[in-house]
Amino acid sequence: SKIKIMVIDEEQNIRLPAIPFWLLDLFIGMGLGLGSIALKFVNDIDEKTRTVLESISSRDLRKIFDEIKKSGPFEIIDIEDGDSTKIKISVL
């Protein structure tokens, strides 16, 4: 399974290629790892951000991705604002 992200607006279009969940899992795992390091060495992180970083684990995200993959293809987000702005996130 893959996730595809598309953002279209009057000024710019962002169409990311379909990203496999294993790659997304890798990037998020690295981000969470860096976040936990930042928690140890950076003192000026606001309390809400600190709480979120402490409560999320890569294991939890893996469970979420597994459930999304079981569901098959579907639209996670499909938003249109007027004629010029569209945001679409799809599971393929």
PyRosetta script that sets phi, psi and omega in degrees:
from pyrosetta import init, pose_from_sequence

init()
pose = pose_from_sequence("SKIKIMVIDEEQNIRLPAIPFWLLDLFIGMGLGLGSIALKFVNDIDEKTRTVLESISSRDLRKIFDEIKKSGPFEIIDIEDGDSTKIKISVL")
pose.set_psi(1, 152.5)
pose.set_omega(1, -179.6)
pose.set_phi(2, -136.4)
pose.set_psi(2, 162.5)
pose.set_omega(2, 174.9)
pose.set_phi(3, -119.8)
pose.set_psi(3, 137.1)
pose.set_omega(3, -178.9)
pose.set_phi(4, -122.1)
pose.set_psi(4, 133.5)
pose.set_omega(4, -177.7)
pose.set_phi(5, -121.5)
pose.set_psi(5, 132.3)
pose.set_omega(5, 179.7)
pose.set_phi(6, -137.9)
pose.set_psi(6, 127.7)
pose.set_omega(6, 175.5)
pose.set_phi(7, -128.2)
pose.set_psi(7, 119.5)
pose.set_omega(7, -179.4)
pose.set_phi(8, -121.4)
pose.set_psi(8, 133.5)
pose.set_omega(8, 177.8)
pose.set_phi(9, -149.3)
pose.set_psi(9, 172.6)
pose.set_omega(9, -175.5)
pose.set_phi(10, -56.6)
pose.set_psi(10, -37.9)
pose.set_omega(10, -172.6)
pose.set_phi(11, -91.4)
pose.set_psi(11, -30.1)
pose.set_omega(11, -176.7)
pose.set_phi(12, -154.2)
pose.set_psi(12, 155.7)
pose.set_omega(12, 175.4)
pose.set_phi(13, -121.1)
pose.set_psi(13, 129.4)
pose.set_omega(13, 176.4)
pose.set_phi(14, -119.4)
pose.set_psi(14, 113.9)
pose.set_omega(14, 178.1)
pose.set_phi(15, -126.0)
pose.set_psi(15, 97.2)
pose.set_omega(15, 179.1)
pose.set_phi(16, -77.7)
pose.set_psi(16, 141.8)
pose.set_omega(16, 175.1)
pose.set_phi(17, -65.2)
pose.set_psi(17, 159.0)
pose.set_omega(17, 179.2)
pose.set_phi(18, -58.5)
pose.set_psi(18, 129.4)
pose.set_omega(18, -176.9)
pose.set_phi(19, -107.7)
pose.set_psi(19, 122.7)
pose.set_omega(19, 177.4)
pose.set_phi(20, -64.0)
pose.set_psi(20, 146.7)
pose.set_omega(20, -178.8)
pose.set_phi(21, -61.9)
pose.set_psi(21, -31.9)
pose.set_omega(21, -179.9)
pose.set_phi(22, -64.5)
pose.set_psi(22, -35.6)
pose.set_omega(22, 179.2)
pose.set_phi(23, -72.5)
pose.set_psi(23, -41.0)
pose.set_omega(23, 176.7)
pose.set_phi(24, -61.1)
pose.set_psi(24, -42.0)
pose.set_omega(24, 177.9)
pose.set_phi(25, -61.4)
pose.set_psi(25, -41.2)
pose.set_omega(25, 178.7)
pose.set_phi(26, -62.6)
pose.set_psi(26, -48.4)
pose.set_omega(26, -179.2)
pose.set_phi(27, -63.7)
pose.set_psi(27, -42.4)
pose.set_omega(27, -180.0)
pose.set_phi(28, -67.5)
pose.set_psi(28, -39.3)
pose.set_omega(28, 176.7)
pose.set_phi(29, -60.5)
pose.set_psi(29, -42.1)
pose.set_omega(29, 177.3)
pose.set_phi(30, -65.0)
pose.set_psi(30, -41.2)
pose.set_omega(30, 179.1)
pose.set_phi(31, -62.9)
pose.set_psi(31, -42.4)
pose.set_omega(31, 178.1)
pose.set_phi(32, -66.6)
pose.set_psi(32, -36.3)
pose.set_omega(32, 176.8)
pose.set_phi(33, -63.3)
pose.set_psi(33, -44.5)
pose.set_omega(33, 177.4)
pose.set_phi(34, -66.2)
pose.set_psi(34, -35.4)
pose.set_omega(34, 177.8)
pose.set_phi(35, -63.5)
pose.set_psi(35, -40.3)
pose.set_omega(35, 179.7)
pose.set_phi(36, -68.9)
pose.set_psi(36, -33.7)
pose.set_omega(36, 175.2)
pose.set_phi(37, -66.7)
pose.set_psi(37, -42.8)
pose.set_omega(37, 179.2)
pose.set_phi(38, -60.7)
pose.set_psi(38, -37.1)
pose.set_omega(38, 179.4)
pose.set_phi(39, -60.5)
pose.set_psi(39, -32.0)
pose.set_omega(39, -178.2)
pose.set_phi(40, -77.9)
pose.set_psi(40, -32.6)
pose.set_omega(40, -170.4)
pose.set_phi(41, -112.0)
pose.set_psi(41, -14.0)
pose.set_omega(41, -178.3)
pose.set_phi(42, -108.3)
pose.set_psi(42, 124.7)
pose.set_omega(42, -176.2)
pose.set_phi(43, -93.8)
pose.set_psi(43, -17.9)
pose.set_omega(43, -173.9)
pose.set_phi(44, -97.5)
pose.set_psi(44, 24.9)
pose.set_omega(44, 174.3)
pose.set_phi(45, -78.4)
pose.set_psi(45, 130.0)
pose.set_omega(45, -178.7)
pose.set_phi(46, -65.3)
pose.set_psi(46, 158.2)
pose.set_omega(46, -171.5)
pose.set_phi(47, -63.4)
pose.set_psi(47, -37.9)
pose.set_omega(47, 179.5)
pose.set_phi(48, -64.1)
pose.set_psi(48, -44.4)
pose.set_omega(48, 178.9)
pose.set_phi(49, -63.2)
pose.set_psi(49, -43.2)
pose.set_omega(49, 178.6)
pose.set_phi(50, -59.8)
pose.set_psi(50, -44.5)
pose.set_omega(50, -179.8)
pose.set_phi(51, -62.4)
pose.set_psi(51, -43.7)
pose.set_omega(51, 179.8)
pose.set_phi(52, -64.1)
pose.set_psi(52, -47.2)
pose.set_omega(52, -179.3)
pose.set_phi(53, -62.6)
pose.set_psi(53, -34.2)
pose.set_omega(53, 179.1)
pose.set_phi(54, -74.5)
pose.set_psi(54, -25.6)
pose.set_omega(54, -173.9)
pose.set_phi(55, -93.7)
pose.set_psi(55, -18.7)
pose.set_omega(55, -177.9)
pose.set_phi(56, -92.9)
pose.set_psi(56, 135.1)
pose.set_omega(56, 174.8)
pose.set_phi(57, -124.3)
pose.set_psi(57, 156.3)
pose.set_omega(57, 178.6)
pose.set_phi(58, -65.6)
pose.set_psi(58, -27.9)
pose.set_omega(58, 177.1)
pose.set_phi(59, -63.4)
pose.set_psi(59, -42.6)
pose.set_omega(59, 177.8)
pose.set_phi(60, -62.1)
pose.set_psi(60, -44.3)
pose.set_omega(60, -179.9)
pose.set_phi(61, -65.4)
pose.set_psi(61, -37.3)
pose.set_omega(61, 177.2)
pose.set_phi(62, -61.6)
pose.set_psi(62, -40.5)
pose.set_omega(62, 177.2)
pose.set_phi(63, -62.8)
pose.set_psi(63, -41.9)
pose.set_omega(63, 178.2)
pose.set_phi(64, -62.2)
pose.set_psi(64, -47.0)
pose.set_omega(64, 179.8)
pose.set_phi(65, -61.2)
pose.set_psi(65, -40.2)
pose.set_omega(65, 178.9)
pose.set_phi(66, -61.0)
pose.set_psi(66, -42.2)
pose.set_omega(66, 179.0)
pose.set_phi(67, -67.5)
pose.set_psi(67, -39.0)
pose.set_omega(67, 178.0)
pose.set_phi(68, -63.3)
pose.set_psi(68, -42.7)
pose.set_omega(68, 180.0)
pose.set_phi(69, -63.8)
pose.set_psi(69, -36.0)
pose.set_omega(69, 179.0)
pose.set_phi(70, -64.7)
pose.set_psi(70, -27.5)
pose.set_omega(70, -175.6)
pose.set_phi(71, -74.2)
pose.set_psi(71, -16.5)
pose.set_omega(71, -177.8)
pose.set_phi(72, 80.1)
pose.set_psi(72, -174.0)
pose.set_omega(72, -177.2)
pose.set_phi(73, -65.5)
pose.set_psi(73, 134.7)
pose.set_omega(73, 174.7)
pose.set_phi(74, -165.7)
pose.set_psi(74, 165.7)
pose.set_omega(74, 177.5)
pose.set_phi(75, -90.7)
pose.set_psi(75, 121.4)
pose.set_omega(75, 175.2)
pose.set_phi(76, -79.7)
pose.set_psi(76, -47.3)
pose.set_omega(76, 180.0)
pose.set_phi(77, -134.7)
pose.set_psi(77, 134.2)
pose.set_omega(77, 175.0)
pose.set_phi(78, -146.0)
pose.set_psi(78, 93.9)
pose.set_omega(78, -174.4)
pose.set_phi(79, -120.0)
pose.set_psi(79, 134.3)
pose.set_omega(79, 172.6)
pose.set_phi(80, -127.4)
pose.set_psi(80, 133.6)
pose.set_omega(80, 178.1)
pose.set_phi(81, -122.1)
pose.set_psi(81, 99.9)
pose.set_omega(81, -177.6)
pose.set_phi(82, 69.9)
pose.set_psi(82, -151.5)
pose.set_omega(82, -177.7)
pose.set_phi(83, -90.6)
pose.set_psi(83, -15.1)
pose.set_omega(83, -166.6)
pose.set_phi(84, -110.7)
pose.set_psi(84, -17.3)
pose.set_omega(84, -174.7)
pose.set_phi(85, -119.8)
pose.set_psi(85, 130.9)
pose.set_omega(85, 179.2)
pose.set_phi(86, -143.9)
pose.set_psi(86, 134.5)
pose.set_omega(86, 175.9)
pose.set_phi(87, -127.2)
pose.set_psi(87, 128.6)
pose.set_omega(87, -178.2)
pose.set_phi(88, -140.6)
pose.set_psi(88, 126.7)
pose.set_omega(88, 174.4)
pose.set_phi(89, -124.3)
pose.set_psi(89, 121.0)
pose.set_omega(89, -173.2)
pose.set_phi(90, -125.6)
pose.set_psi(90, 146.9)
pose.set_omega(90, 169.7)
pose.set_phi(91, -99.5)
pose.set_psi(91, 125.8)
pose.set_omega(91, -178.4)
pose.set_phi(92, -103.4)
pose.dump_pdb("model.pdb")
